[in-house]
């Protein structure tokens, strides 16, 4: 296979001006409410029961720890979001620091997580309504868990996705205005709910039945990643993803990000306290203290409604009626916001040419319509393999968290490669906060458990052949023959390994019958990924080799984390080789190696050079040499 390639022509100014067709209409309040709305959705309706089912009363600590970790992850994005406000920002920063291969892997994982959120919100709405009105035939029971029925439930989900599409199609301002009053409702009702639940509060639920942490300490961390806690708290990214459409983004993006973390964190924590105190074991049909059976209990299809209804108090029953209304309002509002995020993620991938340029085309309302359409269609697919909120939430959480490692890894790189860009928000002590942010995301990945982690990594790497089939060929890194052969061989081999291994599309870390022993599966899994990267490196020119070299740290992180997950507390081994807390310690070491490797692998990409050059031309600035002190705006905010 020939490695002699013709370099594509440069596209000066294209990256800096790519958002020019988008309309900057969103105010601080609208950005804040988009972030809050994205977090107060189905998570508040189901997350408190799911978390208590894993950690018992200690789920309260899970919410507190998760809120702190999310804030640490967001810290690095405050500087990035103010410095480079872009639509689809989360996927675009990686391209600026580590090139197109890492950018594609992170972008693909992020897009998968985003497009799967609208269907899970639709599932939440239909689950609540189906549980309260069984004559609608929206639900059926599979292995003790209620899921959407076919055809009624799933077709109803498709219809809700069409509604989400319509609300997004007519522009960000239309979306934000329709979201404003809905979000105020979404803040008020959960607040009223935890207040009213305190009227039936039973303190014995916290101390009886084996105490505050009846299932032990490890489940406190496991609940963070698998029960909807992280899923509920990651909506702060909305202010970043809509940054290209914000007024005064340098000020409003950081402030909206902080606010959209703080408000839901307080509401969720108090709601968890109130729910645990309101649990009525008899009404659930469970033996007292059966924390690990909560998802199979009688309240699973509407935990908060049943908690209020079980009190037999007129005032609480009235609030329960409003709760049923909110079962439609909250998830639906979150679903339509995230479908818009999916569209902007596809837009970001189009800007960086990983997918055809047509994905950056906007309709007359300033909305990237084609990625919106594709996100809608792909989102509908998720109804089929995972028609239950409880089945899908862990995958979404882990896929999203995987992408958040780039804040900690990207900030130090941009301090080195683009020191002259104006930073309205300057994160002081970034050499401390960046690795802390990175490790916070890495630990959440580990806590998600081996089964979820394996599914996420498998789904992430299946995007690799799309990179060689389109981008590497389009950019003339490799010829058509090399592109087709590498793409097809890897894709077929990947499907074979995932199927024959028996570790994918399973739950609880279990393996399908007839699968390979894990050592065999893991060796073949690693060999295939490494062989793909080596093949790309060997068949491309200078640009391709540089992109592969800047990507090895990410390959190391994912493959090593998979092994630690198998050997650790949240893996399938009856007697884990890395019990609590040793598995966490080893994962931290894996993360530290990845972090150091990542910041040393980052380089001045063509995209960041283009942005810096355009910025210098616009301001008449003199380029600061790498390693210089980055400028902050006069009077701009800073974090210490």
Secondary structure, DSSP 8 states (H G I E B T S, - for coil): -----------TTTTTTGGGGS---B-HHHHHHHHHHHHSSHHHHHHHHHHHHHHGGGHHHHHHHHHHHHHHHHHHHHHHHHHS--BTHHHHHHHHHHHHHHHHHHHHHHHHHHHHHHHHHHHHHHHHHHHH-GGG--EEEETTEEEE-TTHHHHHHHHHHHHHHHHHHT-HHHHHHHHHHHHHHHHHHHHHHHHHHGGG--THHHHTTT-TTTT-SHHHHHHHHHSSHHHHHGGGHHHHHBGGGBTTHHHHHHHHHHHHHHHHHHHHHHHHHHHHHH--HHHHTS-TT-GGGGGGSTTTT-HHHHHHHTT--HHHHHHHHHHHHHHHHHHHHHHHHHHHHHHHHHHHHHHTTSS-GGGG-B-TTS-BHHHHHHHHHHHHHHHHH--SHHHHHHHHHHHHHHHHHHHHHHHHHHHHH-TTS-BSSEETTHHHHHHHHHHHHHHHHHHT-HHHHHHHHHHHHTTHHHIIIIIIHHTTSS-HHHHHHHHHHHHHHHHHHHHHH--SS-STT---TT---HHHHHHHHHHHHHHHHHHHHHHS-HHHHHHHHTTHHHHHHHHHHHHHHHHBTTSS-SS-TB-TTHHHHHHHHHHHHHHHHHHHH----HHHHHHHHHHHHHHT-----TTS---B-TT--EE-
